[in-house]
């Protein structure tokens, strides 16, 4: 039985998201094997030294990196290079990434140390193209002031919706990982009344209760981003911000059993359902990145570290 990475864990209070891109004309396989061993060590050490901190590191691999590293074929069934989704007004951009690291813990110190250790191994063969420091904002709210992740599955449903099963047996207990870095126009959003903000989300701000269907706008975020009780994802989003540069945003991160579920959600948001009825939240939130990765099982990572894959 393969063991999953810690993709089902509930988010810590502090997070660092890293995206690395392999340098051209450099052989990355040895460094990749070393970083697989490091991820295994970081997780074991974090759970031993700080058992109550939720300190974990989840690593995921992009499509082109999978091929370059000579990892097993066929690839995970839905692992591909994400293609832009172009709507009449807003677009989900596609950006490159070879490795993604999702580092989290109850405090920033362990996250910083994990990041430093990963950087030491990868810096000679890869460039870090994204480093985003996330934090828990009040009771799990985004920087826009609304609770994020209310629709997440819980209990056994997290396994059902978050991990691959027997349908792709070679990659059982792996997970598709899709990420986007959104920048928010806080000035424009805060210029709305609370009632108008609630209509953008389809949820009441203070209580976090979803609006009734006869009140909730058809172009609200909830109406379009939730694609049904049988199609769920695990959101591990975190806000981030820099007041000096006015770069305040949300790092959207979704683990899913199938990428097609995420794709359906993105189509609804950016193209609209029906087309043209796009997610109103996009008038205040602009994605700067968009990349699909695959987070293999912890057993897979251990096998790579041992040279068995």
Secondary structure, 3 states (H helix, E strand, C coil): CCCCCCCCCCCCCEEEEEEEEECCCCCCHHHHHHHHHHHHHHHHHHHHHCCCCCCEEEEEEEHHHHHHCCCCCCCCCCCCCCCCEECCCCEECCCCCCEEEEEEECCHHHHHHHHHHHHHHHCCCEEEEEEEEEECCCCCECCCCCECCCCCCCCHHHHHHHCCCHHHHHHCCCEEEEEEEEEECHHHHHCCCHHHHHHHHCECCCCCCECCCCCCCCCCHHHHHCCCCCCCCEECCEEEEECCCCEEEEEEEEEECCHHHHHHHHHHHHCCCCCCCCCHHHHCEEECCCEEEEECCHHHHHHHHCCCC
